[in-house]
Amino acid sequence: MSKPAPTAQAVSHPKSYPCPQCQKLTVWQDNPYKPFCSDRCKLIDLGAWANEDYKLPAQDSPFSQDLE
């Protein structure tokens, strides 16, 4: 009895995702910098956080005037 030939579904490629910084496709599995593609992109993102480039809009709370 012979073995069936492998199908396209049996051969799997690692999933790739875009780097959040440079949008280059990068493999998630065994990537020490995930979700980034490199140490450089990781450090650029860290610098943006330290520089407070990532901010969420906020509304004043109804009690913020009471604190003044």
C-alpha positions as CSV (number, residue, x, y, z in Angstrom):
1,M,0.0,0.0,0.0
2,S,1.5,3.4,-0.9
3,K,1.2,6.6,1.0
4,P,-1.0,9.4,-0.3
5,A,0.7,12.4,-1.8
6,P,0.8,15.4,0.4
7,T,-1.8,18.0,-0.4
8,A,-1.4,21.7,-0.4
9,Q,-3.2,21.9,2.9
10,A,-0.8,19.5,4.6
11,V,2.2,21.8,3.8
12,S,1.8,24.8,6.1
13,H,3.8,27.9,6.0
14,P,4.4,30.0,9.1
15,K,1.9,32.9,9.3
16,S,3.2,36.3,8.6
17,Y,1.9,39.6,10.0
18,P,2.8,43.2,9.3
19,C,5.2,44.8,11.7
20,P,3.3,47.5,13.6
21,Q,6.1,50.0,12.9
22,C,7.3,49.5,9.3
23,Q,4.5,47.2,7.9
24,K,7.1,44.7,6.7
25,L,5.7,41.1,6.7
26,T,7.3,39.2,9.6
27,V,6.9,35.6,10.9
28,W,5.3,35.4,14.3
29,Q,6.7,32.0,15.3
30,D,10.2,32.0,16.7
31,N,10.6,35.7,16.4
32,P,12.3,37.2,19.4
33,Y,11.1,40.7,18.5
34,K,7.4,39.9,18.0
35,P,5.2,41.7,17.1
36,F,8.0,43.7,15.5
37,C,10.3,42.6,12.6
38,S,13.5,43.7,14.2
39,D,15.1,45.2,17.3
40,R,15.2,48.6,15.5
41,C,11.4,48.7,15.0
42,K,11.0,47.6,18.6
43,L,13.2,50.5,19.9
44,I,11.5,53.0,17.6
45,D,8.1,52.0,19.1
46,L,9.6,52.2,22.7
47,G,10.8,55.7,21.9
48,A,7.4,56.8,20.7
49,W,5.9,55.6,24.0
50,A,8.6,57.4,26.0
51,N,7.9,60.5,24.0
52,E,4.2,60.2,24.7
53,D,3.3,60.0,21.0
54,Y,0.6,57.5,21.7
55,K,-2.2,59.3,23.5
56,L,-5.9,58.5,23.9
57,P,-8.3,61.3,23.8
58,A,-9.9,61.9,27.2
59,Q,-12.8,64.0,28.4
60,D,-12.8,65.8,31.6
61,S,-14.7,64.1,34.3
62,P,-17.7,65.9,35.8
63,F,-15.9,66.2,39.1
64,S,-12.6,67.6,37.7
65,Q,-13.7,71.2,38.4
66,D,-14.2,70.3,42.1
67,L,-10.5,69.5,42.4
68,E,-9.3,73.0,41.6
